[in-house]
Amino acid sequence: MTLAIRGVLAPVTTPFAQNGELDRAAFEHNVRAHIQQGLNGIVVTGSTGEAPLLDAHERERLVEWARPHISGDRLLIAGIGAESTRTTLDNAERAAERGVDAALVVAPHYFGPNMTDAAIRAHYLRVADECPVPVLLYNIPKYMHFKIPPSIVAELATHQNVVGIKDSSGDRELLNGYLPAQSEKFTVITGSGQLWKTALEMGARAGILAVSLFAPSLSKAVADAVARRDGAAADALQHRLTPLAKEIVGELGIAGVKAALDCVGLRGGLPRPPLLPLGRAELERVRQLLRDAELPVAA
């Protein structure tokens, strides 16, 4: 199956109310804003969405709430990865019933030393065989503590229901190892805002970028400059984007992204425990980084 995945997609956060429950109004407000800002799709229940801290019913509701706001050629993708193949497939079924266009599947990693090439291959082949919607592989060594080998990606890319890989390693050499698998039906996507310009120049077709949640225009502008082969403009724009991706997303994590959303007038709020919110100094650092990037900061 071919799924056109292009441009910048938003891996949305999950807002929580004061009582710790999902905040539907805040979530839908953000989804509408991301789509109105011209992003090419929404990814719910991913890493930036605090997926490991959500239960199955919360995952279902987030997909249900997002679906009505995404139409036309925009995509709705849901993270469905779990530690067991069985649970991954259960998540896939529930997401498909609620109308997702594709499923993003992080490799199981709790039993890391046992996730051999054979285990990774067997897991993804069964998921691809049984998942009701197209499958995107998800490589994020920061949390997995291993990398999906390019040889396995090349093999899986030939499966009719595997349509791409999101690579959040930020490793140029690893990305280069995945790119030969790219085809008309298989898309290589970067998850690294720091590597965005370089990834596009190397041949990646899209980005699922946490930095785009609070810097959508800047993220899109990098892609536009690369597309028109304006190297000077692309360099200047990426120079503004890189500190946001490096420090707010990469170093401060979920709490940093949510704080940045608050700063630009969207609904960030607090992360779910055990994650902690930013301290005062960190919050001021976020605000200064946004100003340095020439982004408007709400009072």
MARZAKOL-818120 format. One record per residue (C-alpha): residue in one letter; x, y, z. Coordinates in Angstrom, 3 decimals. Last residue first. Layout:
<sites>
<site res="a" c1="X" c2="Y" c3="Z"/>
...
</sites>
This chain:
<sites>
<site res="a" c1="3.115" c2="37.555" c3="27.911"/>
<site res="a" c1="3.043" c2="35.235" c3="24.922"/>
<site res="v" c1="6.342" c2="34.757" c3="23.096"/>
<site res="p" c1="6.545" c2="35.481" c3="19.382"/>
<site res="l" c1="9.369" c2="33.590" c3="17.641"/>
<site res="e" c1="12.568" c2="35.355" c3="16.582"/>
<site res="a" c1="14.739" c2="32.286" c3="17.282"/>
<site res="d" c1="16.441" c2="34.237" c3="20.067"/>
<site res="r" c1="13.000" c2="34.976" c3="21.506"/>
<site res="l" c1="12.145" c2="31.279" c3="21.583"/>
<site res="l" c1="15.459" c2="30.463" c3="23.220"/>
<site res="q" c1="14.840" c2="33.194" c3="25.795"/>
<site res="r" c1="11.434" c2="31.799" c3="26.733"/>
<site res="v" c1="12.835" c2="28.309" c3="27.077"/>
<site res="r" c1="15.664" c2="29.583" c3="29.286"/>
<site res="e" c1="13.116" c2="31.396" c3="31.437"/>
<site res="l" c1="11.325" c2="28.104" c3="31.941"/>
<site res="e" c1="14.575" c2="26.384" c3="32.884"/>
<site res="a" c1="15.322" c2="29.034" c3="35.492"/>
<site res="r" c1="11.833" c2="28.773" c3="37.007"/>
<site res="g" c1="11.840" c2="24.989" c3="37.222"/>
<site res="l" c1="10.377" c2="22.867" c3="34.486"/>
<site res="p" c1="7.591" c2="20.408" c3="35.190"/>
<site res="l" c1="8.294" c2="16.911" c3="36.543"/>
<site res="l" c1="7.806" c2="13.537" c3="34.892"/>
<site res="p" c1="6.701" c2="10.842" c3="37.357"/>
<site res="p" c1="4.122" c2="12.143" c3="36.907"/>
<site res="r" c1="2.213" c2="13.434" c3="33.858"/>
<site res="p" c1="3.632" c2="16.525" c3="32.178"/>
<site res="l" c1="2.164" c2="19.893" c3="33.092"/>
<site res="g" c1="0.460" c2="22.379" c3="30.819"/>
<site res="g" c1="1.030" c2="22.850" c3="27.130"/>
<site res="r" c1="-1.987" c2="24.525" c3="25.609"/>
<site res="l" c1="-1.011" c2="26.974" c3="22.850"/>
<site res="g" c1="-0.060" c2="30.639" c3="23.165"/>
<site res="v" c1="3.591" c2="30.551" c3="22.132"/>
<site res="c" c1="4.882" c2="30.344" c3="25.707"/>
<site res="d" c1="2.422" c2="27.631" c3="26.706"/>
<site res="l" c1="3.632" c2="25.490" c3="23.810"/>
<site res="a" c1="7.237" c2="26.123" c3="24.894"/>
<site res="a" c1="6.408" c2="24.885" c3="28.398"/>
<site res="k" c1="4.905" c2="21.719" c3="26.940"/>
<site res="v" c1="8.003" c2="21.109" c3="24.833"/>
<site res="g" c1="10.287" c2="21.672" c3="27.820"/>
<site res="a" c1="8.290" c2="19.354" c3="30.078"/>
<site res="i" c1="8.375" c2="16.662" c3="27.403"/>
<site res="g" c1="12.142" c2="16.832" c3="26.979"/>
<site res="l" c1="14.392" c2="19.494" c3="28.485"/>
<site res="e" c1="17.534" c2="18.317" c3="26.666"/>
<site res="g" c1="16.410" c2="17.152" c3="23.241"/>
<site res="v" c1="13.190" c2="19.102" c3="22.795"/>
<site res="i" c1="13.976" c2="22.466" c3="24.387"/>
<site res="e" c1="17.764" c2="22.339" c3="24.050"/>
<site res="k" c1="18.566" c2="20.679" c3="20.739"/>
<site res="a" c1="15.342" c2="21.308" c3="18.854"/>
<site res="l" c1="15.089" c2="24.955" c3="19.867"/>
<site res="p" c1="18.835" c2="25.469" c3="19.398"/>
<site res="t" c1="18.593" c2="23.975" c3="15.868"/>
<site res="l" c1="15.700" c2="26.028" c3="14.530"/>
<site res="r" c1="17.425" c2="29.395" c3="14.181"/>
<site res="h" c1="20.482" c2="27.907" c3="12.450"/>
<site res="q" c1="18.095" c2="25.804" c3="10.350"/>
<site res="l" c1="16.594" c2="29.031" c3="9.006"/>
<site res="a" c1="19.980" c2="30.530" c3="8.157"/>
<site res="d" c1="21.211" c2="27.335" c3="6.496"/>
<site res="a" c1="18.020" c2="26.951" c3="4.475"/>
<site res="a" c1="18.227" c2="30.586" c3="3.342"/>
<site res="a" c1="21.813" c2="30.158" c3="2.178"/>
<site res="g" c1="21.081" c2="26.844" c3="0.491"/>
<site res="d" c1="18.178" c2="28.064" c3="-1.600"/>
<site res="r" c1="17.502" c2="24.826" c3="-3.428"/>
<site res="r" c1="13.782" c2="25.524" c3="-3.904"/>
<site res="a" c1="12.938" c2="22.378" c3="-1.941"/>
<site res="v" c1="15.611" c2="23.107" c3="0.679"/>
<site res="a" c1="14.124" c2="26.562" c3="1.291"/>
<site res="d" c1="10.612" c2="25.131" c3="1.567"/>
<site res="a" c1="11.750" c2="22.485" c3="4.041"/>
<site res="v" c1="13.449" c2="25.065" c3="6.253"/>
<site res="a" c1="10.378" c2="27.294" c3="6.015"/>
<site res="k" c1="8.145" c2="24.470" c3="7.215"/>
<site res="s" c1="10.082" c2="24.148" c3="10.460"/>
<site res="l" c1="10.134" c2="27.929" c3="10.939"/>
<site res="s" c1="6.400" c2="28.172" c3="10.356"/>
<site res="p" c1="5.658" c2="25.351" c3="12.778"/>
<site res="a" c1="7.842" c2="26.522" c3="15.706"/>
<site res="f" c1="5.868" c2="25.429" c3="18.790"/>
<site res="l" c1="4.671" c2="22.000" c3="17.664"/>
<site res="s" c1="7.260" c2="21.960" c3="14.871"/>
<site res="v" c1="9.992" c2="21.314" c3="17.451"/>
<site res="a" c1="8.468" c2="17.893" c3="18.090"/>
<site res="l" c1="9.248" c2="16.969" c3="14.495"/>
<site res="i" c1="7.752" c2="14.152" c3="12.451"/>
<site res="g" c1="9.746" c2="15.036" c3="9.346"/>
<site res="a" c1="9.247" c2="14.147" c3="5.710"/>
<site res="r" c1="10.835" c2="13.042" c3="2.455"/>
<site res="a" c1="14.348" c2="12.075" c3="3.512"/>
<site res="g" c1="16.727" c2="12.497" c3="0.581"/>
<site res="m" c1="20.087" c2="13.603" c3="1.959"/>
<site res="e" c1="19.107" c2="17.259" c3="1.512"/>
<site res="l" c1="15.969" c2="16.604" c3="3.531"/>
<site res="a" c1="17.962" c2="14.939" c3="6.319"/>
<site res="t" c1="20.468" c2="17.798" c3="6.346"/>
<site res="k" c1="17.766" c2="20.412" c3="6.752"/>
<site res="w" c1="16.016" c2="18.512" c3="9.545"/>
<site res="l" c1="19.061" c2="17.218" c3="11.472"/>
<site res="q" c1="18.484" c2="19.304" c3="14.595"/>
<site res="g" c1="14.737" c2="18.809" c3="14.297"/>
<site res="s" c1="15.282" c2="15.064" c3="14.481"/>
<site res="g" c1="12.337" c2="12.753" c3="13.859"/>
<site res="t" c1="13.368" c2="12.069" c3="10.299"/>
<site res="i" c1="11.127" c2="10.266" c3="7.851"/>
<site res="v" c1="12.190" c2="7.670" c3="5.262"/>
<site res="t" c1="9.290" c2="6.719" c3="3.018"/>
<site res="f" c1="8.443" c2="3.308" c3="1.522"/>
<site res="k" c1="5.876" c2="3.058" c3="-1.307"/>
<site res="e" c1="7.709" c2="4.806" c3="-4.150"/>
<site res="s" c1="10.976" c2="3.672" c3="-2.676"/>
<site res="q" c1="13.276" c2="4.311" c3="0.271"/>
<site res="a" c1="15.349" c2="1.316" c3="1.353"/>
<site res="p" c1="18.566" c2="3.058" c3="0.229"/>
<site res="l" c1="17.755" c2="5.807" c3="2.788"/>
<site res="y" c1="18.107" c2="3.669" c3="5.910"/>
<site res="g" c1="21.906" c2="3.574" c3="6.038"/>
<site res="n" c1="22.101" c2="7.315" c3="5.405"/>
<site res="l" c1="19.884" c2="7.796" c3="8.425"/>
<site res="l" c1="22.360" c2="5.734" c3="10.428"/>
<site res="e" c1="25.251" c2="7.875" c3="9.217"/>
<site res="r" c1="23.433" c2="11.115" c3="10.012"/>
<site res="d" c1="22.585" c2="10.065" c3="13.551"/>
<site res="g" c1="19.752" c2="12.197" c3="14.969"/>
<site res="s" c1="18.377" c2="8.892" c3="16.200"/>
<site res="s" c1="14.737" c2="9.825" c3="15.658"/>
<site res="d" c1="14.278" c2="7.717" c3="12.527"/>
<site res="k" c1="10.668" c2="7.382" c3="11.474"/>
<site res="i" c1="10.388" c2="4.515" c3="9.052"/>
<site res="g" c1="8.101" c2="3.945" c3="6.106"/>
<site res="v" c1="5.252" c2="2.156" c3="4.351"/>
<site res="v" c1="5.265" c2="-1.364" c3="5.775"/>
<site res="n" c1="2.062" c2="-3.077" c3="4.569"/>
<site res="q" c1="3.408" c2="-4.504" c3="1.279"/>
<site res="h" c1="6.553" c2="-5.831" c3="2.934"/>
<site res="t" c1="9.628" c2="-4.799" c3="0.915"/>
<site res="a" c1="10.576" c2="-2.157" c3="3.475"/>
<site res="l" c1="10.899" c2="-4.926" c3="6.079"/>
<site res="e" c1="14.035" c2="-6.254" c3="4.377"/>
<site res="a" c1="15.663" c2="-2.847" c3="3.998"/>
<site res="v" c1="14.767" c2="-2.005" c3="7.597"/>
<site res="i" c1="16.345" c2="-5.255" c3="8.801"/>
<site res="s" c1="19.565" c2="-4.474" c3="6.901"/>
<site res="p" c1="19.526" c2="-0.912" c3="8.245"/>
<site res="p" c1="19.721" c2="-2.309" c3="11.790"/>
<site res="i" c1="17.068" c2="-1.036" c3="14.219"/>
<site res="k" c1="19.153" c2="0.776" c3="16.813"/>
<site res="f" c1="19.565" c2="-0.021" c3="20.516"/>
<site res="h" c1="18.909" c2="1.736" c3="23.803"/>
<site res="m" c1="15.182" c2="1.909" c3="22.966"/>
<site res="y" c1="14.699" c2="5.316" c3="24.607"/>
<site res="k" c1="17.501" c2="7.362" c3="23.042"/>
<site res="p" c1="17.732" c2="4.758" c3="20.263"/>
<site res="i" c1="14.483" c2="5.987" c3="18.673"/>
<site res="n" c1="13.730" c2="3.945" c3="15.544"/>
<site res="y" c1="10.058" c2="3.741" c3="14.633"/>
<site res="l" c1="8.753" c2="1.539" c3="11.821"/>
<site res="l" c1="5.659" c2="2.873" c3="10.089"/>
<site res="v" c1="2.841" c2="0.421" c3="9.418"/>
<site res="p" c1="-0.137" c2="0.749" c3="7.081"/>
<site res="v" c1="-3.544" c2="-0.073" c3="8.591"/>
<site res="p" c1="-5.262" c2="-3.312" c3="9.646"/>
<site res="c" c1="-2.105" c2="-4.643" c3="11.355"/>
<site res="e" c1="-1.871" c2="-8.427" c3="10.953"/>
<site res="d" c1="0.972" c2="-9.025" c3="8.482"/>
<site res="a" c1="2.865" c2="-5.857" c3="9.408"/>
<site res="v" c1="2.675" c2="-6.678" c3="13.115"/>
<site res="r" c1="3.809" c2="-10.241" c3="12.423"/>
<site res="l" c1="6.695" c2="-9.035" c3="10.275"/>
<site res="y" c1="7.637" c2="-6.392" c3="12.843"/>
<site res="h" c1="7.942" c2="-8.834" c3="15.713"/>
<site res="a" c1="9.730" c2="-11.547" c3="13.709"/>
<site res="r" c1="12.312" c2="-9.098" c3="12.341"/>
<site res="i" c1="13.015" c2="-7.556" c3="15.731"/>
<site res="a" c1="13.386" c2="-11.005" c3="17.309"/>
<site res="a" c1="15.675" c2="-12.278" c3="14.537"/>
<site res="d" c1="17.824" c2="-9.143" c3="14.669"/>
<site res="t" c1="18.160" c2="-9.703" c3="18.390"/>
<site res="m" c1="15.946" c2="-8.007" c3="20.926"/>
<site res="n" c1="17.097" c2="-10.253" c3="23.760"/>
<site res="p" c1="19.634" c2="-7.751" c3="25.089"/>
<site res="g" c1="16.894" c2="-5.077" c3="25.112"/>
<site res="f" c1="14.285" c2="-6.854" c3="27.196"/>
<site res="y" c1="12.520" c2="-3.546" c3="27.818"/>
<site res="h" c1="12.994" c2="-2.621" c3="24.122"/>
<site res="p" c1="9.988" c2="-3.443" c3="21.979"/>
<site res="a" c1="10.424" c2="-1.602" c3="18.657"/>
<site res="v" c1="8.426" c2="1.572" c3="18.192"/>
<site res="v" c1="5.459" c2="1.150" c3="15.876"/>
<site res="l" c1="3.806" c2="4.153" c3="14.223"/>
<site res="a" c1="0.405" c2="3.142" c3="12.836"/>
<site res="a" c1="-1.185" c2="4.625" c3="9.735"/>
<site res="d" c1="-4.301" c2="6.427" c3="8.509"/>
<site res="v" c1="-6.069" c2="6.311" c3="11.846"/>
<site res="g" c1="-9.847" c2="5.877" c3="11.809"/>
<site res="r" c1="-11.062" c2="4.828" c3="15.219"/>
<site res="e" c1="-11.291" c2="1.131" c3="14.372"/>
<site res="a" c1="-7.696" c2="1.334" c3="13.159"/>
<site res="a" c1="-6.522" c2="2.639" c3="16.528"/>
<site res="r" c1="-8.266" c2="-0.174" c3="18.403"/>
<site res="e" c1="-6.876" c2="-2.845" c3="16.074"/>
<site res="a" c1="-3.367" c2="-1.442" c3="16.247"/>
<site res="n" c1="-3.421" c2="-1.291" c3="20.049"/>
<site res="d" c1="-4.387" c2="-4.970" c3="20.118"/>
<site res="l" c1="-1.595" c2="-5.681" c3="17.647"/>
<site res="t" c1="0.954" c2="-3.949" c3="19.866"/>
<site res="t" c1="-0.454" c2="-5.770" c3="22.879"/>
<site res="r" c1="0.135" c2="-9.146" c3="21.216"/>
<site res="t" c1="3.592" c2="-8.228" c3="19.971"/>
<site res="s" c1="4.564" c2="-7.447" c3="23.534"/>
<site res="e" c1="6.472" c2="-4.394" c3="24.747"/>
<site res="a" c1="4.141" c2="-1.917" c3="23.097"/>
<site res="g" c1="4.090" c2="0.251" c3="19.983"/>
<site res="i" c1="0.780" c2="1.780" c3="18.878"/>
<site res="g" c1="1.750" c2="5.369" c3="18.046"/>
<site res="a" c1="-1.097" c2="6.843" c3="16.057"/>
<site res="i" c1="-1.012" c2="8.574" c3="12.675"/>
<site res="l" c1="-3.623" c2="10.986" c3="11.379"/>
<site res="l" c1="-2.731" c2="12.363" c3="7.966"/>
<site res="r" c1="-3.627" c2="15.539" c3="6.087"/>
<site res="d" c1="-4.670" c2="15.129" c3="2.444"/>
<site res="g" c1="-8.274" c2="16.060" c3="3.073"/>
<site res="s" c1="-9.298" c2="15.842" c3="6.685"/>
<site res="i" c1="-8.004" c2="16.106" c3="10.227"/>
<site res="h" c1="-10.136" c2="17.780" c3="12.896"/>
<site res="p" c1="-12.711" c2="14.991" c3="13.188"/>
<site res="r" c1="-9.970" c2="12.379" c3="13.892"/>
<site res="a" c1="-8.230" c2="14.077" c3="16.829"/>
<site res="w" c1="-10.829" c2="13.383" c3="19.505"/>
<site res="e" c1="-11.259" c2="9.729" c3="18.551"/>
<site res="v" c1="-7.501" c2="9.186" c3="18.414"/>
<site res="l" c1="-7.070" c2="10.790" c3="21.838"/>
<site res="r" c1="-9.958" c2="8.751" c3="23.228"/>
<site res="e" c1="-8.445" c2="5.446" c3="22.183"/>
<site res="r" c1="-5.071" c2="6.209" c3="23.758"/>
<site res="e" c1="-6.801" c2="7.206" c3="26.969"/>
<site res="h" c1="-8.683" c2="3.889" c3="27.004"/>
<site res="a" c1="-5.457" c2="1.908" c3="26.586"/>
<site res="d" c1="-3.642" c2="3.650" c3="29.432"/>
<site res="l" c1="-1.236" c2="6.541" c3="28.980"/>
<site res="l" c1="2.180" c2="7.039" c3="30.629"/>
<site res="p" c1="4.140" c2="5.146" c3="27.952"/>
<site res="a" c1="2.458" c2="7.354" c3="25.311"/>
<site res="e" c1="3.779" c2="10.640" c3="26.706"/>
<site res="g" c1="2.534" c2="12.475" c3="23.582"/>
<site res="t" c1="6.120" c2="13.456" c3="22.727"/>
<site res="s" c1="6.917" c2="9.739" c3="22.536"/>
<site res="g" c1="3.913" c2="9.007" c3="20.342"/>
<site res="t" c1="0.289" c2="8.749" c3="21.363"/>
<site res="v" c1="-0.950" c2="11.029" c3="18.571"/>
<site res="v" c1="0.806" c2="11.919" c3="15.316"/>
<site res="i" c1="-0.840" c2="14.738" c3="13.379"/>
<site res="g" c1="-0.541" c2="15.668" c3="9.738"/>
<site res="n" c1="0.806" c2="17.932" c3="7.049"/>
<site res="l" c1="1.342" c2="21.044" c3="9.141"/>
<site res="g" c1="-0.259" c2="24.166" c3="7.723"/>
<site res="q" c1="-0.678" c2="26.317" c3="10.808"/>
<site res="q" c1="-4.395" c2="25.520" c3="10.688"/>
<site res="i" c1="-3.554" c2="21.840" c3="11.226"/>
<site res="h" c1="-1.380" c2="22.605" c3="14.244"/>
<site res="a" c1="-3.993" c2="24.976" c3="15.644"/>
<site res="r" c1="-6.834" c2="22.472" c3="15.312"/>
<site res="v" c1="-4.752" c2="19.830" c3="17.085"/>
<site res="n" c1="-3.849" c2="22.282" c3="19.852"/>
<site res="h" c1="-7.449" c2="23.295" c3="20.574"/>
<site res="e" c1="-8.495" c2="19.630" c3="20.420"/>
<site res="f" c1="-5.994" c2="18.713" c3="23.122"/>
<site res="a" c1="-6.841" c2="21.703" c3="25.313"/>
<site res="a" c1="-10.564" c2="20.965" c3="25.168"/>
<site res="r" c1="-10.027" c2="17.253" c3="25.797"/>
<site res="d" c1="-7.901" c2="17.648" c3="28.914"/>
<site res="l" c1="-6.996" c2="14.074" c3="29.815"/>
<site res="e" c1="-7.215" c2="13.335" c3="33.538"/>
<site res="g" c1="-4.623" c2="14.423" c3="36.104"/>
<site res="n" c1="-7.042" c2="16.362" c3="38.299"/>
<site res="q" c1="-5.586" c2="19.675" c3="37.115"/>
<site res="a" c1="-6.294" c2="18.718" c3="33.508"/>
<site res="f" c1="-3.746" c2="16.957" c3="31.310"/>
<site res="p" c1="-2.561" c2="17.862" c3="27.835"/>
<site res="t" c1="-1.144" c2="15.100" c3="25.604"/>
<site res="t" c1="1.512" c2="16.436" c3="23.249"/>
<site res="v" c1="1.273" c2="16.219" c3="19.492"/>
<site res="p" c1="3.808" c2="14.626" c3="17.166"/>
<site res="a" c1="3.203" c2="17.243" c3="14.436"/>
<site res="l" c1="3.902" c2="16.308" c3="10.820"/>
<site res="v" c1="6.127" c2="18.292" c3="8.485"/>
<site res="g" c1="6.327" c2="17.680" c3="4.748"/>
<site res="r" c1="5.487" c2="14.424" c3="3.009"/>
<site res="i" c1="3.906" c2="11.055" c3="3.717"/>
<site res="a" c1="1.956" c2="9.814" c3="0.692"/>
<site res="l" c1="0.751" c2="6.346" c3="1.653"/>
<site res="t" c1="1.259" c2="3.506" c3="-0.823"/>
<site res="m" c1="0.000" c2="0.000" c3="0.000"/>
</sites>
